Amino acid sequence: MGMEPSLAASDGRRALAGPYQRLALASLSPTPTPTSFPPPPPPPSFPKKFPLPIRSPAAAAVLASSGALYFPMEAATSGAEEVEEEKKAEFDASEIEYASYGGEHHLPLIMSLVDQELSEPYSIFTYRYFVYLWPQLSFLAFHKGKCVGTVVCKMGEHRSTYRGYIAMLVVIKPYRGKGIATELVSRSISVMRESGCEEVTLEAEVTNKGALALYGRLGFIRAKRLFRYYLNGVDAFRLKLLFPQPELHPSLVMMANDDASQRHPANRPLEEIPEEQERF
């Protein structure tokens, strides 16, 4: 009889502690690992559109069979291919016609070529300065009525010499390497020499290997390097062509020496010497 309350109390404690013990044991027990996972969701599908420059026909066929959209290399470099086609323009040298500057109708042709090919910008007043004062020194090259090259020059006194100057020389790319530039420059140089020029000068970019080679073949030398000469910051070489002086006949040389000796005060009669020189 005396044990019943204690037993009852003990049973009550066990009854009250039972849920907490089960909760504590549940928190300590490891989480059961599921035997299988649900399949992952499928990745989002995107259309296979990407610009691939394809050079190989075999690679293009593989991509086409996979459904991918691609752009052939021809489409990506269509401009380059057009330039390449331009470079392959074939013509005979005899088809090129040369003409000296003939008036205002030639001015737009010269301006268009120079503005298209050269790095330095020029105003219309610069063009007119050259072609109006020295029209005989400007030449144009035509192929079937199309202007493909031009040279613009001037000449005049420079210090103690009479000098020619090549200001602009342009031949469009499809017509280069066929001697057109050489012919244009040679024509202008011939006129300069016949007009009494003793030398011809010009400036060329140090990076313009083609121009430097051209003028080198014509006899020009590199006289000076001009640092940051152009607006784009590139250096320039000043090139110079010296005309050989004509050899005088021996009799003319003797006459020139006699004339020079007669003009010297030491060889003149005393009465012909000015009073200012008699004092010394």
DAPE-V236651 format. One record per residue. N is the residue number from 1. RES is the residue in one small letter. PHI is phi in whole degrees, 0 to 359 (none if undefined). D_CENTER is the distance of its C-alpha to the mean C-alpha in Angstrom with 2 decimals. Layout:
BEGIN
n=N res=RES phi=PHI d_center=D_CENTER
n=N res=RES phi=PHI d_center=D_CENTER
END
This chain:
BEGIN
n=1 res=m phi=none d_center=117.28
n=2 res=g phi=288 d_center=115.80
n=3 res=m phi=275 d_center=112.73
n=4 res=e phi=293 d_center=111.68
n=5 res=p phi=300 d_center=110.04
n=6 res=s phi=294 d_center=107.99
n=7 res=l phi=296 d_center=107.08
n=8 res=a phi=295 d_center=106.22
n=9 res=a phi=295 d_center=104.10
n=10 res=s phi=297 d_center=102.44
n=11 res=d phi=296 d_center=101.77
n=12 res=g phi=293 d_center=100.34
n=13 res=r phi=294 d_center=97.93
n=14 res=r phi=294 d_center=96.87
n=15 res=a phi=291 d_center=96.46
n=16 res=l phi=286 d_center=94.35
n=17 res=a phi=282 d_center=92.28
n=18 res=g phi=303 d_center=91.62
n=19 res=p phi=296 d_center=88.67
n=20 res=y phi=290 d_center=86.92
n=21 res=q phi=296 d_center=87.40
n=22 res=r phi=295 d_center=85.94
n=23 res=l phi=293 d_center=82.93
n=24 res=a phi=294 d_center=82.38
n=25 res=l phi=295 d_center=82.71
n=26 res=a phi=293 d_center=80.32
n=27 res=s phi=289 d_center=77.68
n=28 res=l phi=273 d_center=78.08
n=29 res=s phi=285 d_center=77.97
n=30 res=p phi=295 d_center=74.59
n=31 res=t phi=288 d_center=72.73
n=32 res=p phi=295 d_center=73.30
n=33 res=t phi=278 d_center=70.20
n=34 res=p phi=292 d_center=69.76
n=35 res=t phi=284 d_center=69.93
n=36 res=s phi=211 d_center=67.08
n=37 res=f phi=253 d_center=64.11
n=38 res=p phi=289 d_center=63.09
n=39 res=p phi=298 d_center=60.04
n=40 res=p phi=292 d_center=56.73
n=41 res=p phi=293 d_center=55.28
n=42 res=p phi=295 d_center=52.76
n=43 res=p phi=294 d_center=49.07
n=44 res=p phi=295 d_center=47.44
n=45 res=s phi=268 d_center=45.92
n=46 res=f phi=242 d_center=42.34
n=47 res=p phi=292 d_center=40.78
n=48 res=k phi=280 d_center=38.49
n=49 res=k phi=241 d_center=35.32
n=50 res=f phi=205 d_center=32.12
n=51 res=p phi=284 d_center=28.78
n=52 res=l phi=245 d_center=28.53
n=53 res=p phi=285 d_center=25.83
n=54 res=i phi=264 d_center=28.33
n=55 res=r phi=262 d_center=27.38
n=56 res=s phi=268 d_center=30.97
n=57 res=p phi=299 d_center=33.49
n=58 res=a phi=295 d_center=36.25
n=59 res=a phi=296 d_center=34.75
n=60 res=a phi=296 d_center=34.29
n=61 res=a phi=293 d_center=37.95
n=62 res=v phi=296 d_center=39.14
n=63 res=l phi=294 d_center=37.43
n=64 res=a phi=295 d_center=38.71
n=65 res=s phi=291 d_center=42.23
n=66 res=s phi=277 d_center=42.12
n=67 res=g phi=89 d_center=41.40
n=68 res=a phi=283 d_center=37.98
n=69 res=l phi=268 d_center=35.45
n=70 res=y phi=220 d_center=32.04
n=71 res=f phi=244 d_center=28.90
n=72 res=p phi=297 d_center=27.83
n=73 res=m phi=299 d_center=24.36
n=74 res=e phi=298 d_center=23.94
n=75 res=a phi=288 d_center=24.26
n=76 res=a phi=288 d_center=21.84
n=77 res=t phi=234 d_center=19.01
n=78 res=s phi=298 d_center=20.16
n=79 res=g phi=296 d_center=16.83
n=80 res=a phi=295 d_center=15.34
n=81 res=e phi=291 d_center=18.52
n=82 res=e phi=295 d_center=18.29
n=83 res=v phi=296 d_center=14.93
n=84 res=e phi=298 d_center=16.71
n=85 res=e phi=295 d_center=19.60
n=86 res=e phi=297 d_center=17.64
n=87 res=k phi=296 d_center=16.42
n=88 res=k phi=271 d_center=20.09
n=89 res=a phi=300 d_center=21.27
n=90 res=e phi=254 d_center=23.96
n=91 res=f phi=202 d_center=25.40
n=92 res=d phi=263 d_center=27.48
n=93 res=a phi=300 d_center=26.49
n=94 res=s phi=289 d_center=29.74
n=95 res=e phi=279 d_center=28.64
n=96 res=i phi=277 d_center=26.08
n=97 res=e phi=249 d_center=27.78
n=98 res=y phi=245 d_center=26.88
n=99 res=a phi=213 d_center=28.19
n=100 res=s phi=281 d_center=28.21
n=101 res=y phi=302 d_center=27.68
n=102 res=g phi=247 d_center=30.67
n=103 res=g phi=139 d_center=30.82
n=104 res=e phi=299 d_center=29.68
n=105 res=h phi=290 d_center=28.99
n=106 res=h phi=274 d_center=26.05
n=107 res=l phi=298 d_center=24.42
n=108 res=p phi=299 d_center=23.02
n=109 res=l phi=294 d_center=21.48
n=110 res=i phi=296 d_center=19.66
n=111 res=m phi=298 d_center=18.57
n=112 res=s phi=296 d_center=17.30
n=113 res=l phi=294 d_center=15.11
n=114 res=v phi=294 d_center=13.68
n=115 res=d phi=296 d_center=13.17
n=116 res=q phi=282 d_center=11.44
n=117 res=e phi=251 d_center=8.89
n=118 res=l phi=268 d_center=8.69
n=119 res=s phi=278 d_center=7.70
n=120 res=e phi=268 d_center=11.42
n=121 res=p phi=278 d_center=14.09
n=122 res=y phi=229 d_center=17.27
n=123 res=s phi=272 d_center=20.71
n=124 res=i phi=296 d_center=23.01
n=125 res=f phi=292 d_center=25.13
n=126 res=t phi=295 d_center=22.52
n=127 res=y phi=298 d_center=22.27
n=128 res=r phi=294 d_center=26.03
n=129 res=y phi=303 d_center=26.54
n=130 res=f phi=283 d_center=25.02
n=131 res=v phi=285 d_center=26.35
n=132 res=y phi=279 d_center=29.77
n=133 res=l phi=275 d_center=30.55
n=134 res=w phi=227 d_center=29.13
n=135 res=p phi=296 d_center=29.04
n=136 res=q phi=288 d_center=29.98
n=137 res=l phi=258 d_center=26.71
n=138 res=s phi=251 d_center=24.43
n=139 res=f phi=231 d_center=24.15
n=140 res=l phi=232 d_center=22.94
n=141 res=a phi=245 d_center=22.75
n=142 res=f phi=236 d_center=24.30
n=143 res=h phi=232 d_center=24.88
n=144 res=k phi=54 d_center=27.88
n=145 res=g phi=86 d_center=27.48
n=146 res=k phi=261 d_center=23.78
n=147 res=c phi=283 d_center=21.59
n=148 res=v phi=244 d_center=18.80
n=149 res=g phi=193 d_center=17.89
n=150 res=t phi=202 d_center=18.89
n=151 res=v phi=223 d_center=19.32
n=152 res=v phi=231 d_center=20.73
n=153 res=c phi=222 d_center=22.75
n=154 res=k phi=210 d_center=25.70
n=155 res=m phi=206 d_center=28.45
n=156 res=g phi=172 d_center=31.15
n=157 res=e phi=286 d_center=33.13
n=158 res=h phi=223 d_center=31.51
n=159 res=r phi=57 d_center=34.18
n=160 res=s phi=257 d_center=36.40
n=161 res=t phi=235 d_center=34.18
n=162 res=y phi=254 d_center=33.05
n=163 res=r phi=241 d_center=29.30
n=164 res=g phi=261 d_center=26.73
n=165 res=y phi=218 d_center=23.20
n=166 res=i phi=266 d_center=20.16
n=167 res=a phi=271 d_center=18.34
n=168 res=m phi=216 d_center=15.93
n=169 res=l phi=217 d_center=15.14
n=170 res=v phi=220 d_center=13.55
n=171 res=v phi=226 d_center=14.38
n=172 res=i phi=293 d_center=13.43
n=173 res=k phi=303 d_center=12.31
n=174 res=p phi=297 d_center=15.89
n=175 res=y phi=249 d_center=17.32
n=176 res=r phi=280 d_center=15.31
n=177 res=g phi=80 d_center=17.32
n=178 res=k phi=245 d_center=20.52
n=179 res=g phi=88 d_center=21.12
n=180 res=i phi=291 d_center=20.32
n=181 res=a phi=297 d_center=18.10
n=182 res=t phi=299 d_center=20.81
n=183 res=e phi=293 d_center=23.48
n=184 res=l phi=298 d_center=22.02
n=185 res=v phi=294 d_center=21.62
n=186 res=s phi=298 d_center=25.01
n=187 res=r phi=295 d_center=26.72
n=188 res=s phi=292 d_center=25.64
n=189 res=i phi=296 d_center=26.57
n=190 res=s phi=299 d_center=29.93
n=191 res=v phi=294 d_center=30.74
n=192 res=m phi=299 d_center=29.90
n=193 res=r phi=294 d_center=32.12
n=194 res=e phi=295 d_center=34.90
n=195 res=s phi=274 d_center=34.75
n=196 res=g phi=101 d_center=35.53
n=197 res=c phi=291 d_center=32.25
n=198 res=e phi=264 d_center=32.57
n=199 res=e phi=202 d_center=28.91
n=200 res=v phi=228 d_center=25.38
n=201 res=t phi=231 d_center=22.55
n=202 res=l phi=192 d_center=18.90
n=203 res=e phi=242 d_center=16.02
n=204 res=a phi=220 d_center=12.79
n=205 res=e phi=298 d_center=10.16
n=206 res=v phi=295 d_center=11.67
n=207 res=t phi=270 d_center=8.66
n=208 res=n phi=272 d_center=8.37
n=209 res=k phi=296 d_center=11.14
n=210 res=g phi=296 d_center=11.78
n=211 res=a phi=294 d_center=12.53
n=212 res=l phi=297 d_center=14.56
n=213 res=a phi=293 d_center=16.46
n=214 res=l phi=300 d_center=17.21
n=215 res=y phi=290 d_center=18.66
n=216 res=g phi=296 d_center=20.41
n=217 res=r phi=294 d_center=22.22
n=218 res=l phi=274 d_center=23.32
n=219 res=g phi=102 d_center=24.92
n=220 res=f phi=285 d_center=22.68
n=221 res=i phi=242 d_center=23.10
n=222 res=r phi=273 d_center=21.21
n=223 res=a phi=273 d_center=23.53
n=224 res=k phi=198 d_center=22.02
n=225 res=r phi=253 d_center=19.29
n=226 res=l phi=252 d_center=18.47
n=227 res=f phi=281 d_center=17.69
n=228 res=r phi=50 d_center=15.46
n=229 res=y phi=286 d_center=15.44
n=230 res=y phi=267 d_center=12.63
n=231 res=l phi=296 d_center=13.05
n=232 res=n phi=277 d_center=10.25
n=233 res=g phi=86 d_center=12.41
n=234 res=v phi=278 d_center=10.65
n=235 res=d phi=288 d_center=13.39
n=236 res=a phi=228 d_center=13.99
n=237 res=f phi=259 d_center=16.41
n=238 res=r phi=270 d_center=19.08
n=239 res=l phi=259 d_center=20.03
n=240 res=k phi=220 d_center=23.53
n=241 res=l phi=242 d_center=25.63
n=242 res=l phi=258 d_center=29.37
n=243 res=f phi=277 d_center=31.82
n=244 res=p phi=293 d_center=34.99
n=245 res=q phi=286 d_center=38.01
n=246 res=p phi=294 d_center=40.72
n=247 res=e phi=282 d_center=43.74
n=248 res=l phi=276 d_center=46.89
n=249 res=h phi=296 d_center=50.21
n=250 res=p phi=307 d_center=52.57
n=251 res=s phi=294 d_center=54.96
n=252 res=l phi=291 d_center=52.25
n=253 res=v phi=295 d_center=51.37
n=254 res=m phi=295 d_center=55.06
n=255 res=m phi=296 d_center=55.39
n=256 res=a phi=294 d_center=52.45
n=257 res=n phi=292 d_center=53.96
n=258 res=d phi=297 d_center=57.39
n=259 res=d phi=295 d_center=56.04
n=260 res=a phi=292 d_center=54.27
n=261 res=s phi=292 d_center=57.44
n=262 res=q phi=291 d_center=59.56
n=263 res=r phi=283 d_center=57.40
n=264 res=h phi=289 d_center=57.84
n=265 res=p phi=301 d_center=60.63
n=266 res=a phi=293 d_center=62.47
n=267 res=n phi=258 d_center=63.17
n=268 res=r phi=259 d_center=64.31
n=269 res=p phi=300 d_center=67.98
n=270 res=l phi=298 d_center=69.15
n=271 res=e phi=291 d_center=70.01
n=272 res=e phi=269 d_center=66.43
n=273 res=i phi=277 d_center=64.89
n=274 res=p phi=300 d_center=64.38
n=275 res=e phi=299 d_center=66.58
n=276 res=e phi=299 d_center=63.63
n=277 res=q phi=275 d_center=62.92
n=278 res=e phi=291 d_center=66.63
n=279 res=r phi=288 d_center=66.85
n=280 res=f phi=257 d_center=64.54
END
